[in-house]
Amino acid sequence: MSPLKKILIVDDEEDLCLLLKIYFTRKKYQVAVANTLNDGLIQLNSWQPDILFLDNNLPDGLGWEKAPELLEKYPDLNIHLISAFHPVVPDHTDKSRLHVLEKPFTQQQLNALNL
């Protein structure tokens, strides 16, 4: 039996993190949450998740600015950028690993994600 895929959610909206954690835990993923960019980067480095949900406007920085660097540093990582403010998507050559999910999103949109 293969190990469960790991998801890291980095967002300062604690209610959203809780809802996503419940949703993905029920779908049999291991889920961790960070509410700041710095905490998220620490968890990313130590926990090595398969999938990252990364908000842009975090209390200590812009998450989306880190996306290209993270894709290079973690070649197996898939990133789902989440934001309500429609910022410019970081330019990166591997669009198959970088996706945008605009807030507010629905359960149907989560169900449609190819995780």
N, C-alpha and C positions, 0 to 999 in steps of 0.2 A: 504494500500500500504506500502510495507517495505521500510525503508530508503536505500539510495544508499550506496553501499559498498565503503569504503575509502581505497585509495592507497597512500602510502608515498614512494617517490622516493628519495634515498640518493645517489647522485653521483656528482662528481666535474665537469663533462662534461656538461656544461650548455645547449649546443645544444641538446644533447641526452635527458636531462631532459625535455626540451621544447617539443621535438617530442613525448616523452612518455606521457607527460601531455595532449597534444592535442589528441593523439590516445585514451587514456583511458577516457578522458572527453567525447569524441564522443560516447564511448561505455557506457556512463551513470554512470561512477564512479566519486566520489569526489576525487580530486587529490591534494596533497601537495608535495612540493619539498624542499629538503635541499641539500646544496653543501658541507657541512662538516659533519664529524661524530658527533661532539658535537651538532650541530644544529639539526641533524637528531634524536639524542637521546632525545633531549628536545621536539621536535615535536611528537615523538613516545609516550612519556610519557603523554603529554598534549592532544593529538588528538586521540590516541588509534585507529590507522587504522586497517583494517582487513588484509591488504596485504602490505608487505614491499619489495621494490626492493632495494637491498643493494650492493653497489660497494665495492670492497676490498681496493684498493689503494686510500685513501682519504688524503687530505692535513694534517689532524691531527690524522691519525691512520689507522689501518687496520680494515675495517668493518667486514670482515668475522670472525675475532676473537671474536666478540661480539655475533655472531649468537646463540650459545648454551645457553648463558645467557638470551638472549632475548626470546628464545623459552620457557624457564622455567618461566620467569617473566610474559610473555603475552601468556597464554595457548590457546587463540583463533587466534593468529597471524600466518599467512603463510608467509614464507620468500623466496624470489627469489634472490639468490646470483648472482651478475653479475660481470664479469671481463674479460679482454682480456689476462690476464697473466697466466691463468691456475694454480692458487695456490691450495694448498691442501684443500679439502673440510673439514670443521669442522666435527668432529665425534659427532654424536648425534643419539640417539635411534629412534627418531620419524622422519623418512625420508619422511613421508607423508606431513610434514609441512616445509620441507627444500629442495629447488630445486636449480639447477644451470642453468644459462643462459649465455652462452659464447658470448662475443662481438667479432666481430660484429654479431648481430642477425637480422633476417628478420621479416617483418610483418607477414608472414606465421607462424613463430615460436611464435610470440605473439598471433596470432589467436588460436594456438593450446594449449595455456596454460589453465589449468583448474582453473580458478579464480572463 
